[in-house]
Amino acid sequence: MLLTSTAQSSLMMILVYVLLFGGIIYFMMIRPQRKQQKATQELHASMQPGDSVLTTSGFYGVIIDIMDNTVIVEFGNNRNCRIPMQKDAIQAVEKPNLAKSEEE
């Protein structure tokens, strides 16, 4: 079965549109999501005991201990309020050394 020139050009246009939309989806959705995942992994890898953290639920605390996928965070001035949570629940980390050097 031979395709006419108009059918061939129509198929080429459809192919061009599919590739164009695929590229747009990649650069608008997939690429930024991968960048965000990489930044989150770097954030979790840089956490150390003593760092101040902000959890995804909006609580501020200090990291006491880090295990494989679990972090023990101390909240408030009460030393008895230590809660284990997943690393994924940490949204932001602030290093205490950076805060001290900025004050000087």
C-alpha positions in Angstrom: 0.0 0.0 0.0 1.5 3.3 -1.1 0.7 6.5 0.6 0.0 9.6 -1.4 2.1 12.7 -0.9 -0.7 14.4 1.1 -0.9 11.5 3.4 2.8 11.4 3.9 2.9 15.1 4.6 0.0 14.7 7.1 1.9 11.9 8.9 5.0 14.0 9.0 3.2 16.9 10.5 1.6 14.6 13.1 5.0 13.2 14.0 6.5 16.7 14.3 3.6 17.8 16.6 4.1 14.7 18.8 7.8 15.3 19.1 7.2 19.0 19.8 4.7 18.3 22.5 6.9 15.6 24.0 9.8 18.1 24.2 7.6 20.7 25.8 6.3 18.2 28.4 9.9 17.2 29.2 11.2 20.7 29.7 8.1 22.0 31.5 7.4 19.1 33.8 9.9 16.3 34.0 13.2 18.3 34.1 12.2 20.6 36.9 10.9 17.7 39.0 14.2 15.9 38.6 16.1 19.1 39.7 13.9 19.4 42.8 14.5 15.7 43.7 18.2 16.2 43.3 18.2 19.3 45.5 16.1 17.4 48.1 18.6 14.5 48.1 21.5 16.9 48.5 19.7 18.6 51.4 19.1 15.3 53.2 22.7 14.2 52.6 24.0 17.4 54.1 22.0 17.1 57.4 24.0 16.7 60.6 23.1 16.5 64.3 22.7 20.0 65.7 21.2 21.5 62.5 18.0 23.5 62.8 15.2 22.1 60.6 11.8 23.1 59.4 9.4 20.1 58.9 6.8 19.9 56.2 4.1 20.3 58.9 5.6 23.7 59.9 7.4 22.7 63.1 10.9 24.0 63.9 13.4 21.7 65.7 17.0 20.6 66.1 18.4 17.3 64.7 19.6 15.1 67.6 20.4 11.9 65.7 20.4 10.6 62.0 19.8 7.0 61.0 19.3 5.5 57.5 15.9 7.0 56.7 15.0 8.3 60.1 15.9 11.6 61.9 15.3 12.2 65.6 14.2 15.9 66.0 13.9 17.8 69.3 11.2 20.4 69.4 11.0 23.4 71.7 12.9 23.9 75.0 11.6 20.7 76.5 14.4 18.1 76.3 11.8 15.3 76.5 10.1 16.2 73.2 12.2 14.1 70.8 10.3 12.7 67.8 11.6 10.3 65.2 10.5 11.2 61.7 11.4 10.3 58.1 14.0 12.4 56.3 11.4 13.2 53.7 9.5 15.2 56.3 12.4 17.7 56.5 11.7 20.7 54.3 14.6 23.1 55.1 17.9 22.9 57.0 19.8 25.8 58.6 23.3 25.2 59.7 24.1 26.6 63.1 27.7 27.5 62.1 26.5 29.8 59.3 24.3 31.8 61.7 27.2 32.3 64.2 29.6 33.5 61.5 27.1 36.0 60.1 26.6 37.6 63.6 30.4 38.4 64.0 
